[in-house]
Amino acid sequence: MGRGGRRRPTGRSLFLGVLLVVVAGYTQMAFELEWRTAAGRIGPGFFPRVIGIAALVILLWALVTSLRPGAVDGEDDAGGTGAAGDEEAGDADLGRHPVPLLLVLATAVVFLLVFFIPLGMVVSCALFLLVTLFLLNRRHPVTNVVVALAVPLLVYLLFQSVLNAGLPAGLLPRF
């Protein structure tokens, strides 16, 4: 702890501060891009602005949290007891589900390269979600169907209707 009850900056705080500066530069460049095209569609600066602002907010929150007294950080546990962050840390077992992971990746590549343009965004995304959800969540078929139909329709409404962004029409050109 530093003077006055403040926490001294740690490696995590330094990392977040540097990342904050980088993201601020990215966001500044994003605001130099046009956010609308002459046709009235969203331009090349729209999503970089959204991503930049969201990243700035998240990084500021993380930096302030890391500097507060009582914040848990790996550097605080110099004795190696592990008492401070046992609940949060947990054991990471990244090799438990390699087959489903590879199947989902393969399905995504196939749908992107083979079906996205010919079938269109709505149909191909609904099929992709159905296949993926039934692979990962066999116990809830009704939920899988509802999600697989609702998400592509909501994305379509957002991008095609609200944002006026062009999406591949495929089988449903007037949809």
N, C-alpha and C positions, 0 to 999 in steps of 0.2 A: 504494500500500500504506500502511496505517496503521501505528501503533506496534505493536511486538511481533509482526510478521509477519501481523497481521490485515488483512483487506481493508476498505477504507472502503466504506460503503454507497453504492450507485449508484441510478440511477433505477429499474432493474429491482427492486432490493431494496426500495425504497420502495413501488413498485407492489404487489409481493407482500405486503408488510406490511399495507398498507391493505386489500387484497383478503382477507387472512387475518382481519382484524378484522370485515369485512363478513360473511364466511362463518361466523365464530364467532357473530355475532348471529343469522344465519339458522339455524344448528344449534341454538342455544339456544331459538329460537321453535319449531323442529321438535320438540324434546323436551317442549314444553308441550302439544303435540297428543296426542290419544289414539292409541296405536299398534294397538289392537284395538277392534273394535266389539262391541256386546252380543251379536251373532250369532256371534262368534268369528272373524270375518274380519279381514283386515288393515285397519287404520283409516287415517285421513288423515295420521297422523304417521309411518307406517312408512317410506315411500320418502324423505320429506324427511330423516329421520334417517340413512338409508343414504347419501344424496347428501351431506349435511352432513359426516358423519364422513369419507367418502372424500375430499371436497374439502379438509378440514382436513389430512389426512395428506399429500396431494399438495402442498398449498401450503407446509406446514412443510418438507417435503423440498426443494422448489424454493427456498425462502427460505434454508435452511441451505446449500444448494449454491451459491447466488448470493453468499453471504458468505464462502465459503472462499477462501483464497489460491490464485491460479492459475485461478480461474473465468473463463470466457470471457464477455465482455460487450461490447456495441457501443461503450460509452463508453471502454473501455480502448484502443481503436485510434484515438486522436485524430489521429495522423499520416495516416490514410487509406490505409495500406499494405494492409490487408485480410489480413495474414498470420495473425492470431490465429484467425479463424473461417471461413476459406475452405471447409474441409471440411464444416462444419455448415450454412453459409448456403446455398450453391447458388443457382441462378437459378430463381425461381418462374415457371412458365409456366402460368397459370391458364386460358388460353384454348385449350388443345389439344383438349379433348374436349367442346365445348358440346352437340353432338347427343346423345351418350349420356346426358349429365347431364340434359338436358331430357326425354329419353325415360323415364329412371328416375323423375324427379319426376312426370311425367304418369301413369306407371303406378301410382305410390304413391297419387296423388290419386284415380285411378279405383278402385283396389281399396279404399281407405279409404271413399270416399263411396258406392260402388255395391255392392261385394261383401262387405265385412267383416261386416255384420250378417246379411244373408240366407244367406251361405255358412258363416259361422262363422269363428272365429279359425284353426282348424287348416287348413281347406281354403283359405281366402283367402290365408293367409300362405304356404302351400305353393305355390299358384299364382303369387303375387307373386314369391317367391324363384326359382321355375323361370323365369319370364319374364325377370327381372332377370339371373339368372346366365347364361342362354343368350344374352342380349344382350351381356354383358360378358366371358364366358368360354366361347367356343364350342369351344375345343380340349379341354375336359374334361367331356364330357357325363355320365359316370358320377358324377364328383364333384359336379356340379351337382344331379343327382337325389338323391344321398345327403344333401347339405346341405339341399336344399329339403324333404325329408321329415323329416330328423332335427331340425332347428331348431324347427319348429312343435310337434313332439311333445315335445321337451324343455321348451319354453316352457309348453306345456299342463300337463305334469306338475308343473312348478315352481309355476305360478300356481293351477291348479285343485286339485291334490292336496296339495302341500306348504303353500302359502300360503292356500289356501281362498278365493281371489279369484274372483269370477264373471267368466267370459269368454263372449262370444257363441257359442252352441252351433251355430246354423245348421242345416246338413244332418245333422249328427251329434249329435243332442240327448243321447244316452246315452254319448257318447264321452268 
